[in-house]
């Protein structure tokens, strides 16, 4: 992966992580760096899932891919928030 691919994954991960955090109701007990990490992982996994089901490359915006990524980020933020709250 080239440096531009890594940088774009980080930027997209930040956006996806923040959107995922906004979707989850209540207070999350995780920091911004964990939110970004969850967003990056959700963006990568969501892209792989979208490619697997054939909706990654569409004409116009890839709304289904974004929905998958944000849903994965929301699940990740909620799970990590609960794990951190138990500590």
TAJO-V381656 format. One record per residue. RES is the residue in three letters. PHI is phi in degrees with one decimal (NA if undefined). PSI is psi in degrees with one decimal (none if undefined). BURIAL is + if it has 9 or more other C-alpha atoms within 8 Angstrom, else -. Layout:
BEGIN
res=RES phi=PHI psi=PSI burial=BURIAL
res=RES phi=PHI psi=PSI burial=BURIAL
END
This chain:
BEGIN
res=UNK phi=NA psi=135.3 burial=-
res=UNK phi=-79.7 psi=167.2 burial=-
res=UNK phi=-63.6 psi=-34.8 burial=-
res=UNK phi=-67.4 psi=-34.2 burial=-
res=UNK phi=-67.6 psi=-38.4 burial=-
res=UNK phi=-67.6 psi=-44.6 burial=+
res=UNK phi=-63.8 psi=-41.0 burial=-
res=UNK phi=-68.2 psi=-34.2 burial=-
res=UNK phi=-64.7 psi=-38.4 burial=+
res=UNK phi=-66.7 psi=-45.5 burial=+
res=UNK phi=-64.4 psi=-46.4 burial=-
res=UNK phi=-64.5 psi=-38.7 burial=+
res=UNK phi=-62.0 psi=-38.1 burial=+
res=UNK phi=-62.6 psi=-47.9 burial=+
res=UNK phi=-64.0 psi=-46.7 burial=+
res=UNK phi=-63.9 psi=-41.5 burial=+
res=UNK phi=-62.4 psi=-44.0 burial=+
res=UNK phi=-66.2 psi=-42.7 burial=+
res=UNK phi=-64.6 psi=-39.8 burial=+
res=UNK phi=-62.9 psi=-38.4 burial=+
res=UNK phi=-67.8 psi=-35.4 burial=+
res=UNK phi=-68.8 psi=-29.2 burial=-
res=UNK phi=-71.7 psi=-34.1 burial=-
res=UNK phi=-76.6 psi=124.1 burial=+
res=UNK phi=-74.5 psi=154.8 burial=-
res=UNK phi=84.1 psi=-172.9 burial=-
res=UNK phi=-92.4 psi=133.8 burial=-
res=UNK phi=-101.6 psi=138.2 burial=+
res=UNK phi=-96.7 psi=45.7 burial=-
res=UNK phi=-129.6 psi=155.9 burial=+
res=UNK phi=-86.7 psi=177.8 burial=-
res=UNK phi=-68.5 psi=-33.7 burial=-
res=UNK phi=-66.4 psi=-38.0 burial=-
res=UNK phi=-67.3 psi=-37.1 burial=-
res=UNK phi=-62.5 psi=-43.2 burial=+
res=UNK phi=-65.3 psi=-42.8 burial=+
res=UNK phi=-61.7 psi=-44.3 burial=+
res=UNK phi=-63.0 psi=-40.7 burial=+
res=UNK phi=-63.3 psi=-40.6 burial=+
res=UNK phi=-65.1 psi=-46.1 burial=+
res=UNK phi=-63.2 psi=-43.4 burial=+
res=UNK phi=-63.9 psi=-37.9 burial=+
res=UNK phi=-65.5 psi=-42.8 burial=+
res=UNK phi=-68.7 psi=-46.7 burial=+
res=UNK phi=-67.1 psi=-40.7 burial=+
res=UNK phi=-62.5 psi=-38.2 burial=+
res=UNK phi=-65.2 psi=-40.5 burial=+
res=UNK phi=-65.5 psi=-41.9 burial=-
res=UNK phi=-64.7 psi=-44.0 burial=+
res=UNK phi=-62.6 psi=-39.5 burial=+
res=UNK phi=-66.7 psi=-36.5 burial=+
res=UNK phi=-66.4 psi=-34.2 burial=-
res=UNK phi=-96.8 psi=0.5 burial=-
res=UNK phi=84.6 psi=24.4 burial=-
res=UNK phi=-116.9 psi=13.9 burial=+
res=UNK phi=-75.2 psi=-36.0 burial=+
res=UNK phi=-115.2 psi=100.0 burial=-
res=UNK phi=-123.1 psi=167.5 burial=-
res=UNK phi=-76.6 psi=124.8 burial=-
res=UNK phi=89.9 psi=-162.8 burial=-
res=UNK phi=-66.0 psi=145.4 burial=-
res=UNK phi=-91.3 psi=74.6 burial=+
res=UNK phi=-62.4 psi=-40.5 burial=-
res=UNK phi=-66.0 psi=-40.7 burial=+
res=UNK phi=-62.4 psi=-43.4 burial=+
res=UNK phi=-64.1 psi=-40.6 burial=+
res=UNK phi=-61.5 psi=-43.2 burial=-
res=UNK phi=-62.1 psi=-45.0 burial=+
res=UNK phi=-63.7 psi=-44.9 burial=+
res=UNK phi=-67.0 psi=-39.1 burial=+
res=UNK phi=-63.7 psi=-43.1 burial=+
res=UNK phi=-63.7 psi=-39.4 burial=+
res=UNK phi=-65.4 psi=-39.9 burial=+
res=UNK phi=-63.7 psi=-43.3 burial=+
res=UNK phi=-63.8 psi=-43.4 burial=+
res=UNK phi=-63.8 psi=-43.0 burial=+
res=UNK phi=-64.7 psi=-42.9 burial=+
res=UNK phi=-64.5 psi=-44.4 burial=+
res=UNK phi=-65.4 psi=-44.5 burial=-
res=UNK phi=-69.6 psi=-35.8 burial=+
res=UNK phi=-62.2 psi=-42.4 burial=+
res=UNK phi=-66.8 psi=-39.1 burial=+
res=UNK phi=-65.0 psi=-40.6 burial=-
res=UNK phi=-71.1 psi=-32.4 burial=+
res=UNK phi=-69.8 psi=-28.9 burial=-
res=UNK phi=-71.5 psi=-22.2 burial=-
res=UNK phi=-69.7 psi=none burial=-
END
